Amino acid sequence: MSGAEAVTEDGRRRAGRLRYRHEIPARTGVIGVWPGWLPPAVRARSVELGMVSPWQHQVQAAESLWAGRHVVLSTGTASGKTLAYLLPVLAATNGGQRIGPQDAPDQQFRGPGELLRPRRPHTALYLAPTKALAHDQLRVWSAFDLAGTAATLDGDTEQPDRHWARDYASYILTNPDMLHRSVLPQHQRWASFFRSLRFVVIDESHHYRGVFGAHVSAVIRRLRRVAALYGSEPTFALASATSAEPGASASALTGIDQADLVVVGEDTSARGAVEMLLWEPVGSPDDEAAWWLASLVDSGRQTIAFVSSRKAAERVAVQAAGMVTSGARVESYRGGYLAEGRRRLERALQTGTLAGVAATNALELGVDISGMDAVVISGVPATRAALWQQAGRAGRHGGSAQVVLIGRRQPLDAYFFDHPETLLSAPVESTVLHPDNPYVLGPHLAAAAQEAPLTEGDERFFGATSPALVDRLVGQDVVRRRAGGCYWTRTERAVDSIDLRSAGGASVDIVEVGTGRVLGHVDAAAADSTVHPGATYLHAGDNYLVEALDLELSEALVRAARPHYYTQPLVDAGVRIVSTRQSRTLGSGSLHLGTVDVTTQVTAYLRRDDLTGHVWDQTALDLPERTLRTQAVWCTLDPGALSMRLDPGQLAGGAHGIEHTAISLLPMFAPCDRWDVGGASDGRHPDTKAVTVFVHDGQAGGAGFAERGFDSAEAWLAATLQRLESCECDLGCPSCVVSPTCGTANQVLDKQAAMTLLQKFCL
């Protein structure tokens, strides 16, 4: 009996159906030989911890790193990437290899045959996108119990511990935000650490994409530059999920020439069999996830259920705990918890005392939860990389495992459930990021100027576009050019104006009325639609109402409340074509890529019933119009090319339907989330005089997703047409053209006209 049959034949079968069963067979591993340079103590401790022999890909990566070659390790989840980069780090930081005078110019050399040790052992830096991952890596390091000292450095680290890490730790585990805001601006205090820096580990490197990836890329370039100031050229190790073009992605992220990167992509580890089920619910996917979580836990399987939001994680955990009959413990795990609470849950999962957990993607990135038997995923993740990261939490001991993927009523999920081989057999996407985005790189060049004057030689770190950006900064009087280079001359810190998570300027503080407590932050560009007056706001599972939004002070005032509704902003949007970079014929129409100005204005909001979604009322707002200059892909069609006449309303409704469905399906072809891009459409756009559908990057300067859409437009639009034609509805539904985030509340939508127009693009 299969895992699905064992669970669902207990008399509590849910309303749903199994759409597809995918079997991943077990695989035997290829064993390698421990490196000869590995200290005996490290090898002995590895064996004691159960790692009797390394896998071949681990040896290949470790040997390359020890030889000073930069490595990108792109193998599957649970393939042992940690040990691959930890072996050279452990060897180097536990006393360091002996070095000669050319390696230690600041020390007295006593004779031609004499070798010295550095005053401080070699150091290493580890960067992770989440605190949980860094703390998990510290746990792995601590298990070796060797002389080398390690410490985490993040927002939870107390000041005395920060000072200790800076002065004594040989292995520091941190994140790009802390490196950006704290370490690099104060690099003089970290001189001893940088002088001895030998390795930099960038874990889960595929996570750095889009504008966030461009920011992190700039931070890594600043890191390389600061290290060079102290005479070190660290070797980089990038650990990534299996992805397309890992070498090119790693080069874009670090600025290291692709020819200097060793790509280790063949996974030689052993793996247990995995049964993957695609499950289509009738009702709420999260309700179904709660039932699966409870059922799998009751059957003796330790299980993680991944859901899309913090609120959903709490709700699913409560539902599942109420359904469990075995008395097993089920809790939620999400961002927003205090550090102590996160560590407690992680320990409980690792020891097995916590049988089930409902989690956001905070647990997706690398926390080594051993012994997980099953994973439930509510909704198809935006990228295949994220899907396999979540699915990979199961079966880490090499035993068989089960993954249940529950579909949502959205075009992307519906398409994949109709074509499961497209989801499960296609290669993982390549990472998309534009490190030369001027809206991102410019401010980081200013930050670099404050760290040390910019010179012509810095082009090797920041790329060929950086000199022109420096000239622009000089012209704006942001930096000043003097004999020794370009200097930062202001009193404030340059890094304080840079938010790695946004290119939209200073963030807006969300402040609780009465206590003055800052609950969170939101990008300035998104504040109008998320924290406008009257908006509902969710934080850490609690509901708030926004009383006021002060854009000059960059703060929104909120008060705790329990409304029985949620709000949806209404947005007036328009697109003006600034320039066209590329064009080509697309069926009977044409396709274009270029720069656009997107103007948006939140004009009102709807109150919708929390249970039914029905509209209660509409309230007008007086908020400013905003303009975003970004990159877009757009398709145009002369209505005269149609064999049947469509009136203006049908043309507008058809273009609008294409916009919604195409945006929903773009993650099939570009590694983006739905909210990374936006769109606009017009039955007769003033710039093109034709039916026009725009899909644009959601960040200033662009993030690379529109360009990827341009490159794959034929397949992308063919999939869009196929989704519309295969959907069983007549007028449109959430599985095809209806979007829950539509700025006009899905007004003027015409599914039939959308299909008629798309057929002309897909000739």
Buried (B, 14 or more C-beta within 10 A) or exposed (E): EEBBEBBBEEEEEBEBEBBBEBEBEEBEBBBBEBBEBBBEBBBEBBEEEEBEBBBBBBBBBBBBBBEEBBBBBBBBBBBBBBBBBBBBBBBBBBBBBEBEBEEBEEEEEEEEEEBBBBEBBBBBBBBBBBBBBBBBBBBBBEEBEBEBBBBBBBEBBEEEBBEBBBEEBBBBBBBBBBBBBBBBBEBEEBEBBBBBBBBBBBBBBBBBBBBBBBBBBBBBBBBBBBBBBBBBEBBBBBBBBBBBBBBBBBBBBBBBEBEEBBBBBEBBBBBBBBBBBBBBBEEBBBBBBBBBBBBBBBBEBBBBBBBBBBBBBBBBBBBBBEBBEEEBBBBBBBBBBEBEEBBBBBEBBBEEEBBBBBBBBBBBBBBBBEBBBBBBBBBBBBBBBBBBBBBBBBBBEBBBBBBBBBBBBBBBBBBBBBBBEEBBEEEBBBBBBBBBBBBBBBBBBBBBBBBBBBEEEBBBBBBEBBBEBBEBBBEEEBBBBEEEBBBBEEEEBBBEEBBBEBBBBBBBBBBBBEEEEEBBBBBBBBBBBBBBBBBBBEBEBBBBBBBBBEEEEBBBBBEBEEEEBBBBBBBEBBBBBEEEEEBEEBBBBBBBBBBBBBBBBBBBBBBBEEEEEEEEEEBEBEBEEBEBBBBBBBBBBBBEBBEEEBEEEBBBBBBBBBBBBBBBBBBBBBBBBBEBBBBBBBBBBEBBEBBBBBBBBBBBBBBBBBBBBBBBBBEBBBBBBBBBEEBEEEEBBBBBBBBEBBBEBBEBBBBBBBBBBBBBBBE
